[in-house]
Amino acid sequence: MKTNVEELENFKDLEKPEISFNQEELVHELSEAAKTLIEKTSWIKNIKIENKVKERERFKEKRKNKEKFKPGFEYREFQYSEEKLLNVLDQCIEASKEIKQEHMEKFGAKEITAEEIQEFFTEIFEELKLYTKLSANIENEKAWKKYSEKIWPLPEEKTVENSLEKLKDLEAEELEKNVTPKELAEIFEEELERLRVQYNVEIRDVAGCYNIPEEKTVVVARGSEEKRMYSRPEAQMLTMHELFHAMRAFNGFEAGRKSGFPDILGIHTPFYDQTEEGGSIFREHATETAFEDKEFDYHLRLIAAVKIAESNDFKNDFQNIVEDLIELGGTVDRSFYLVARNREALRHHIYQTGFFEEWKDREEKWPLLIGKVNSQWAEKLKKEIEAKGMLEKPKISAEDLFEFSY
């Protein structure tokens, strides 16, 4: 028996889910299927080292006693059937191939073709297949590295050399943390008021601040294991960083509103993550809210990821990689965390890679603000906007985000 797209939320309970798509509403239905499956396959929700804090303390004890440490990480169990989820995603890919030019004519498309929108949705579902394989096989070192590098390609050599050079001149520093989560939320709200955008700000018991586009909500972290406080420079930087993510989402929602094109551009487009994080760092620099301690951390993140990628035996090399980061100036706790975090998803290089390789020297910034898009899709969608077709230019402009002093 076939299930419709609305019932995909409960596909876990179905023995052999077969999806039925309404051909008249195919683009909308593929968008809804993507939104449901993005939530199911999310590496953020599915991949976690459960005993990270315990292992960090064991590492510090071993290090103090000059003993060899090998991590014994315990991973969150993947809650779905890999086979079933991949099958559902394959069905979505097959349905994507059925998009016709008449579907696009309904939205008033002028430049972008049915074949390109087929490719758009196919690439989304292919990326979600990689997330699924990564999450389902996270305990396998070879699989973790292979799937991570397909999702988040490693940086160019010039980017690595840039970070190594920057680390020579930067230092990690302890800043006084006197800004409460409530005060940070108020700073977020002030910036949203300046941008004239309705977007939710919530304080939650989580470790880090983040944006939830599907909820039109940006989250301020109160801390998960201990109370979170912020320094003034960090609060200003986070306002620029997190609301950059929120505004790309907002622009994506608005881009097709008049034509009726679905809001998927504000939630997830193919392989957009590197452009997303690179743009947030570009905004920090453009608004002069970047500060030395955070700059140091971004470059250290990249070196951590590269050293891990170069390793052929993560467990045996773990301690040496942490020591390398400490030698570069990282604290023991932070160096351990960066190596452990990249063992969950090998992606910490994308912050500097996105900034240095995609944003820093690009003259025309606005196409990267159409939604949550990478450079390639930005150029394709730009043509549709310039032709006055089914998409509109970003409501929150490059000038709004970058050309003012905080």
Buried (B, 14 or more C-beta within 10 A) or exposed (E): EEBEBEBBEEBEEBEEBEBBBEEEBBBBBBBBBBBBBBEBBBBEEBBBBEBBEEBBEBBBEBBEEEEEBEBEBBBBEBEBBBEBBBBBBEBBBEBBEEBBEEBBEBBBBBBBBBEBBBBBBBBBBBBBBBBBBBBBBBEEBEBBBBBBEBBBEBBEEEBBEBBBEBBEEBEBEEBEEEBBBEBBBBBBBEBBEEBEBEBBBEBBEBEEBBBBBBEBBBBBBBBEEEEBBBBBBBBBBBBBBBBBBBBBBBBBBBBBEEBEBBBBBBBBBBBBBBBBBBBBBBBBBBBEBBBBBBBBBBBBBBBBBBBBBEBEEBBEBBBEBBBBBBEBBBEBEBBBBBBBBBBBBBBBBBBBBBBBBBBBEBEEBBBBBBBBBBBBBBBBBBBBBEEEBBBBBBBBBBEBBBEEEE
